């Protein structure tokens, strides 16, 4: 049975080569007759926290100077809002990374479990996606570059599935991430074109069979293998949900805001980590410009990521290793260089969005793109004063170009309340929020 790439698990497949990256960087042709630009929301997650001594800007309000780590955002300063002294109080318990990182977008306390009964909360991106369901072909886009980690972290007793997901459609269902840029592009193109023939139905049939086989196998294996199967099935169920949407016969009223080139399908594997990351950020830019989706999340790495950054001059170790710096000067220096590299990738996406014109504005004007980590100082797994930058003007709702300093331990959920309001999906409360963040929104 032939299955489309859109339904293959994200760890499989091939990637994109640099020639296609150069082609993707060219502006897409706009489509005439499209009305008011929509709002977009993206969340970019960086693992392992930051060197706190090189992160926070000098000054407050509009009169601030970017720190060494944030310097790559200098030409985007009027578009960014640096947020200081926010934290996720519900993640303060528990050891290590998982309890903090899985809850970055949910602001909940995750359940400590080896995997049989995971529990978190619905993430803010999915709350937004659910509230605008049906307005775009894809409700949301979840991307990453590292396969899902399985099994249990014996040091802290949490299933590693918590560290592989930031987007949760329900307390027990993390959403599967796409890792293959080619698969993402094909999925975006197919979504914008609508279901072709019986392809989506065949996808649904295959997923039904896979889930049925997995359930039968679960009764024949030991406890550890059941945990692994449960993690696998949670990913497959999220894929099943998406395929069901693809087979819907509801009339399509959506029109693409920009055309996609069907010949721009890549064939080569990403040469390295940097290229892989850039290609996935290109996918977000393409999805937002075409309006194939308005909600996206991207993980630069899983929790406890130890990707080698030897490709950076002056770095000789893995990410997680240098995050446990113990105040060693050389490790702190390398840690800061890795942090800055992540900010450079963030700036790359922002510039792409800024260069996409929409009438008198651009896509970044009509977006909110959050970048940050669930830890501040990775050496202490410190949950206070989280490193957070919000870029974009949210269609004029975000009062950008500021460094906003709040009272110590202000709830991060207040940021999400503000973003949901700006997105046009206001809520009275999200998790442990106490209200919107002062000074962030325009009336």
Secondary structure, DSSP 4 states (H G I P E B T S, - for coil): ----GGGS-TTSS----HHHHHHHTSPPPB-TT--SPPPEEEEEE-TT-B-GGGTSPEEEBTEEE--TTTGGGGGGGGGEEEEEEEE-GGGSSSSTTHHHHTTTTT-SPPP--SSTT------HHHHHHHHTTTSSSSS-EEEESSPPP-SEETTTTEEGGGGG-S-EEETTEEPPPB--HHHHHHHHHHHHH---TTHHHHHHHHHHHHHHHHHHHHTTS-HHHHHHHHHHHHHHHHHHHHHHHHT--SPP----SB---TT----SPPSSHHHHHHHHHHHHHHHHHHTS-SEEEEESS-TT---B-TTSTT--SBHHHHH--TT-HHHHHHHHHHHHHHHHHHHHHHHHHHTSEETTEETTTTEEEEEE-S-SBTTTT--SS--EEEES-GGGTB--SEEEEEEEEEETHHHHHHHHHHTT---S--TT--SPPTTTB--
